Amino acid sequence: LQKQLTNKRPLIRPGEWKQHPETFSQNAAEVMDTFQMIAELPSSSLSAYVISQATSASDVLAVLLLQRDAGVKDELRVVPLFETLDDLNGACSTMETLWNMPVYKGSINGKQEIMVGYSDSAKDAGRLAASWAQYETQEKLAALANDCGIDLTFFHGKGGTVGRGGNPATFHAILAHPPGTVNGRFRVTEQGEMINQNFGHEEIAERTLDIYTAAVLAEQHTERSIPGDEWRALMNKLSEVSCDAYREVVREDERFVPYFRAATPELELSSLNIGSRPAKRKASGGVESLRAIPWIFAWTQTRLNLPTWLGVGEAVTAILESEDGEKLQDMYANWGPFRTTIDLVEMVLAKSEPEIAAHYDALLVKDESSKQLGEELRERHAKTVSGVL
């Protein structure tokens, strides 16, 4: 890819993909058509090309090469989106590889945008483990960008609900980001129902933008605690225990998918016009291929709100019952980002109604093992409430 980026000759002749369907698959032809369309549009039409589920430097280089090959005059910013827990943990390695390539660094003019995925990382590892991975990844990427002389902007891929990274207290949410990662530049998605809620009326839209502006300004001038080794060790332990507990249910319990499909309207949600994309990335496949909107909406419908709190109770209880119990309470009292996360989980637990979830189970779940899992999940909910309080 590096070699081709420095080569003046075309990689693919214009329209060749249409003339040779035996060589170019339908997906490949669609990609080539997309880049051709980008090249034909006025340069102000589009700004960034976001790469969903980016995992390697070649993902970014390929998009850059295809733009050049299509003749895009003002190239779109190529924005890798790191979504799963593994992607977040591997983000620094990917970006270090890119920023050490002369052909890439020379093409970005010292500026880089990186998108952090909140919905999919939470669906992959649970809310607590995902929030810590997002925090650490932003810290490390900001430090790496500084070392490489890159002007870095983070693009935060948050949904409206807590389970998708949302926080109704926008001002405090922005101040909960790691120090040194905002630096006066903050890009965030507003999607779905949040567009109307935050921008549907002129006065509300103005107020929303006021809050964003005030928070981004305040972030640069507000002293905030930076976690020391002790707090980081605690967060690593919380993250590990909560992720294991979450995946034990969602990935490893063979009763989970049948229960999920029976007790919630997940299958029906996929046919509603409430998302901008298909409900699933793959038509076949389980929870891992399901998009975040139906995943969250399905549990909201039954009032169990499982994705937001699952795993938190086990992690918090394990630390409280160990010699680090007081340290955990100190961390909650004195470190804003951790307090913000726990407060959001507490709010969702207060809104949840396990009795309604039990009613859904009674009406819809026929299999005895699935019914038993439903009871176990409601017990986990009660334990999580106790641990958080």
Sequence and secondary structure as in RCSB ss.txt:
>XXXX:A:sequence
LQKQLTNKRPLIRPGEWKQHPETFSQNAAEVMDTFQMIAELPSSSLSAYVISQATSASDVLAVLLLQRDAGVKDE
LRVVPLFETLDDLNGACSTMETLWNMPVYKGSINGKQEIMVGYSDSAKDAGRLAASWAQYETQEKLAALANDCGI
DLTFFHGKGGTVGRGGNPATFHAILAHPPGTVNGRFRVTEQGEMINQNFGHEEIAERTLDIYTAAVLAEQHTERS
IPGDEWRALMNKLSEVSCDAYREVVREDERFVPYFRAATPELELSSLNIGSRPAKRKASGGVESLRAIPWIFAWT
QTRLNLPTWLGVGEAVTAILESEDGEKLQDMYANWGPFRTTIDLVEMVLAKSEPEIAAHYDALLVKDESSKQLGE
ELRERHAKTVSGVL
>XXXX:A:secstr
 HHHHT  S SS TTHHHH TTTS HHHHHHHHHHHHHHHS TTS  EEEETT  SHHHHHHHHHHHHHHT SS 
 EEEEEE SHHHHHHHHHHHHHHHT HHHHHHHTTEEEEEEESHHHHHHH HHHHHHHHHHHHHHHHHHHHHHT 
EEEEEEE  SSGGGT  S HHHHHHTS TTS TT  EE   THHHHHHHSSHHHHHHHHHHHHHHHHHHHT    
   HHHHHHHHHHHHHHHHHHHHHHTT TTHHHHHHHHS HHHHTTSS  SS SBSSSS  GGGB HHHHHHHHH
HTT  HHHHTTHHHHHHHHHTSTTHHHHHHHHHH HHHHHHHHHHHHHHHH  HHHHHHHHHHH   HHHHHHHH
HHHHHHHHHHHHH 
